Amino acid sequence: MSSNNERTVALGNRLKELRNKHNLTITGLAEVLGISHSYVGFLEKGTRKV
């Protein structure tokens, strides 16, 4: 079974993949989601939990 950290990193990688697929910047995605761009960056890097 994967550790929580591995899942967090995998989720971040998937988020970045989908953001790029839809040609969104981190700031653009943050605006759509109603969260800060720094939080999106932390999520993509796997340094913040959801």
C-alpha positions as CSV (number, residue, x, y, z in Angstrom):
1,M,0.0,0.0,0.0
2,S,1.2,3.5,-0.8
3,S,2.1,5.9,2.0
4,N,0.1,9.1,2.4
5,N,3.1,11.1,1.1
6,E,3.2,9.0,-2.1
7,R,-0.5,9.6,-2.6
8,T,-0.1,13.3,-2.0
9,V,2.7,13.5,-4.6
10,A,0.7,11.4,-7.1
11,L,-2.3,13.7,-6.6
12,G,-0.1,16.8,-7.2
13,N,1.3,15.2,-10.4
14,R,-2.2,14.5,-11.7
15,L,-3.4,18.0,-10.8
16,K,-0.5,19.5,-12.8
17,E,-1.1,17.1,-15.7
18,L,-4.7,18.1,-15.9
19,R,-3.9,21.8,-15.5
20,N,-1.4,21.7,-18.4
21,K,-3.9,19.6,-20.5
22,H,-6.4,22.5,-20.2
23,N,-3.7,25.1,-20.8
24,L,-4.2,26.8,-17.4
25,T,-1.6,28.6,-15.5
26,I,-1.3,28.0,-11.7
27,T,-2.9,31.4,-11.2
28,G,-5.7,30.6,-13.7
29,L,-6.5,27.3,-12.0
30,A,-6.4,29.0,-8.6
31,E,-9.0,31.6,-9.8
32,V,-11.3,28.8,-11.1
33,L,-11.0,26.9,-7.8
34,G,-11.3,30.0,-5.6
35,I,-8.0,29.3,-3.8
36,S,-4.6,31.0,-3.8
37,H,-2.0,30.3,-6.5
38,S,0.5,29.5,-3.8
39,Y,-1.8,26.7,-2.5
40,V,-2.1,25.2,-6.0
41,G,1.7,25.2,-6.2
42,F,2.0,23.5,-2.9
43,L,-0.5,20.9,-4.0
44,E,1.3,20.2,-7.2
45,K,4.6,19.8,-5.4
46,G,3.0,17.5,-2.8
47,T,4.0,19.7,0.1
48,R,0.5,20.4,1.2
49,K,-2.3,17.9,1.9
50,V,-5.7,18.4,0.4
